[in-house]
Amino acid sequence: MPAGRRERRGRGAGRRRRGVLVLVGASRSVAEDGDVRQARALRGVLEPLTAQQVGAFHRTFVRMSRALATQQVAEAADATCLPSVGLGDDLFSDFRSWLIGQGEDAYAAVLADPDALADLPGVRRGCGMGQPFGAAAYVEYAEKAGRSAARRLPALETIGVR
């Protein structure tokens, strides 16, 4: 692929990520739990959007979650949440959703340095939370476009990070 095209794709991904984080920020202005209340708030933010826009939000959210699905972030989350046991794949996926729900600064800090996770305010409250927040766009899309269309969206869970 030519370098110029790669650069355009990179800038587009950055704009999409920024767009997701702006909408996440809007949901945080209503609720900051990264779980049920913030999921409701996010659905309210997504409600006026078209199905296509909600689907794009979900796909970008999944890419952001997968960017956090590294061994280093998993180890930092395990050490913070369940030091002797670990979160496992499902809880780690939920935790990544909770982390995205904490906004741009938290997301960028942990992406750059997974050890920054331990310094986030309320991080222990995020252990085992985030599933409703991570599912909000999928549910909103399914209501707008139908269940069969929603099945074509990428899955949030990433199995086998560890």
C-alpha positions in Angstrom: 0.0 0.0 0.0 1.4 3.5 -0.9 2.6 5.5 2.1 0.2 8.3 1.4 -2.8 6.0 1.6 -1.5 4.5 4.9 -1.2 8.0 6.4 -4.8 8.8 5.4 -6.0 5.6 7.0 -4.1 6.4 10.1 -5.6 9.9 10.3 -9.0 8.5 9.7 -8.6 6.0 12.5 -7.5 8.8 14.8 -10.6 10.8 14.0 -12.9 7.9 14.5 -11.2 7.1 17.9 -11.5 10.8 18.8 -15.2 10.7 17.8 -15.8 7.7 20.1 -14.0 9.4 23.0 -16.1 12.6 22.5 -19.3 10.5 22.8 -17.9 8.6 25.8 -17.1 12.0 27.3 -20.7 13.0 26.8 -21.9 9.9 28.6 -19.5 10.6 31.4 -21.1 14.0 32.0 -24.3 12.0 33.0 -22.7 9.0 34.8 -19.1 7.9 35.4 -19.5 4.3 36.6 -18.3 2.8 33.3 -21.1 0.2 33.8 -24.9 0.3 33.9 -25.6 4.0 34.5 -23.0 5.1 32.0 -24.3 2.5 29.5 -27.7 4.1 29.7 -26.2 7.5 29.2 -24.2 6.3 26.2 -27.3 4.8 24.6 -28.9 8.2 25.1 -26.0 9.9 23.3 -26.1 7.3 20.5 -29.9 7.3 20.1 -30.1 10.3 17.7 -27.4 8.8 15.4 -28.2 6.6 12.4 -27.7 2.9 12.4 -24.6 3.3 10.2 -23.1 5.8 12.6 -23.8 3.6 15.7 -22.3 0.6 13.8 -19.2 2.7 13.1 -19.0 3.7 16.7 -19.2 0.1 17.8 -16.5 -1.0 15.3 -14.1 1.7 16.5 -14.9 0.9 20.2 -14.0 -2.8 19.4 -10.7 -1.6 17.8 -9.9 0.5 20.8 -10.7 -2.4 23.2 -8.5 -4.7 21.1 -5.6 -2.2 21.3 -5.8 -2.6 25.1 -5.8 -6.4 24.7 -2.1 -6.9 25.3 -0.2 -9.2 27.7 1.1 -6.1 29.5 -2.3 -4.5 30.1 -3.7 -7.9 31.1 -1.0 -8.4 33.7 -1.5 -4.8 35.0 -5.3 -5.5 35.3 -4.7 -8.8 37.0 -2.3 -7.3 39.5 -4.8 -4.5 40.3 -8.0 -6.5 40.4 -7.3 -10.1 41.3 -3.6 -10.4 42.0 -3.4 -14.2 42.7 -6.1 -15.3 40.3 -6.4 -13.0 37.4 -9.4 -11.7 35.5 -9.8 -14.2 32.8 -10.8 -13.4 29.2 -14.5 -12.3 29.9 -13.7 -10.0 32.9 -10.7 -8.6 31.1 -12.9 -7.7 28.1 -15.4 -6.0 30.5 -12.6 -4.2 32.3 -11.3 -2.8 29.0 -14.8 -1.5 28.3 -14.8 0.1 31.7 -11.4 1.6 31.0 -12.6 3.2 27.7 -15.5 4.5 29.7 -13.1 6.4 31.9 -12.3 8.7 29.0 -9.5 9.8 26.8 -6.9 10.5 29.4 -7.3 7.2 31.1 -7.3 5.3 27.8 -4.3 7.0 26.4 -2.3 6.7 29.6 -2.8 2.9 29.9 -2.2 2.4 26.2 1.1 4.2 26.5 2.1 2.6 29.8 0.0 -0.3 31.2 1.5 0.3 34.7 -0.4 3.7 34.7 -3.5 1.6 35.4 -2.6 1.3 39.0 -2.7 5.1 39.4 -6.2 5.6 37.8 -8.8 7.0 40.3 -11.4 4.3 41.2 -9.6 1.6 39.2 -10.5 -1.1 41.7 -14.2 -0.3 41.3 -13.8 -1.1 37.6 -12.8 -4.6 38.3 -15.6 -6.9 37.0 -17.5 -3.9 35.6 -18.0 -2.6 32.1 -20.0 -5.2 30.3 -23.1 -3.1 29.9 -21.1 -0.1 28.8 -19.2 -2.2 26.2 -22.5 -3.6 24.9 -24.4 -0.3 24.6 -23.6 0.5 21.0 -24.3 -3.1 19.9 -27.7 -3.1 21.6 -28.5 0.4 20.1 -27.4 -0.8 16.6 -29.5 -4.0 17.0 -32.6 -1.9 17.8 -32.0 0.4 14.8 -30.8 -2.2 12.2 -32.2 -5.5 13.4 -30.6 -8.5 15.1 -29.4 -10.1 11.9 -27.6 -7.0 10.9 -26.1 -6.7 14.4 -24.6 -10.2 14.1 -22.3 -8.9 11.4 -20.7 -6.4 13.8 -17.3 -7.5 15.3 -17.3 -9.2 18.7 -15.9 -7.2 21.6 -14.4 -10.2 23.4 -10.8 -11.1 22.5 -10.0 -14.7 23.5 -6.5 -15.9 24.1 -4.7 -12.7 25.1 -2.9 -14.5 27.8 
